[in-house]
Amino acid sequence: MASETAKPNPARFEPYEVNVEAGKTYVWCACGRSRNQPFCDGSHSGTGIVPVPYKAETSQTIYFCGCKATASQPMCDGSHAALSQRSS
């Protein structure tokens, strides 16, 4: 059974810059436990946290959240700035 208290672990306090390809689906790690950041490797199993798919509409550079606190999953919204100040 999934833990009700599981919270995402920040993988890092900055976004991941990724060149995405149009039409390709990427699966963003929402738990912070993946060894394949910013992408899911199944490490969320049993946490109650689920990865977030992202389908690229165009080929471009995007910024996936690294701190896992973004309100606009899976994109970085700058939440890491406040988190990194608290952990310093």
N, C-alpha and C positions, 0 to 999 in steps of 0.2 A: 504494500500500500504506500502511496506517496506521502511524504512528510508535509504536514500543513505549515510548518515553520520554515521550510526551505526558502532561502533568499538568494538572489544572484550574487556571485562573487565577481568583483571587478577584475577583468583580465588585465587591464591597464588603464591609466587615466588620460588617454588620448584616443582619438578615433583611428580606425584602420582604413587607409587609403587603398581602394581596390578599383582596378580597371575591369568593368563588367562588359559582357558581350550581349548585344541585343538578342532577345528571345531566350536567353539562358536563365534558369532558375537557380538561385543561391539560397542556402539554408543557414541563416544566422544563428549562432549560439546565443541563447538568451540567459543561460545559467552561469557562464563564465568558467566552466570546468573543462571545456574542450581543449585538447592539445593541438587543435588545428584552427586556432583563432584567425579570423572572427567567425569561422564556420563550425557547424555542429559535427561532432564525431560520436554522438550517442551517450556522452558522459552525463547527461541530464537524467538518465534512467533512475527512477525512484525518487526524484526530487519534487515532482509536481510541476516543474517548469518545462515548458515546451518551446522548441526552436521556432523561429519565424521565417517562412519562405519569402523570398524577394525575387520577383521576375523583372529582369531588366527590359525596359521598353526600347532603350537605345544603347548603343555602345558609348560609354563615357566613364569618367572617374567619379566614384562616389565615396562617401565616408560612412562606414559601418561603425556603430557605437562599440567602444571598447570597455566602458565602465559598467555597462548593462543597466544603467539607471535612466536611459532616455525615455521620454514620453512619446517619442515618434519612432518606435521600433520598426525596422532595425537601424534606422538612420541616426547619426549623432545629432543631438540638439544642444550640445554644450554643457550638459549636466555634469560632465567630468570636472569642470572648473571648480564647482562648489565642493565636490567630493574630494578632490585632491588637496584643497585648502584645509579640509577637516582632518585629513590623514597626515598632514605635515607636522 
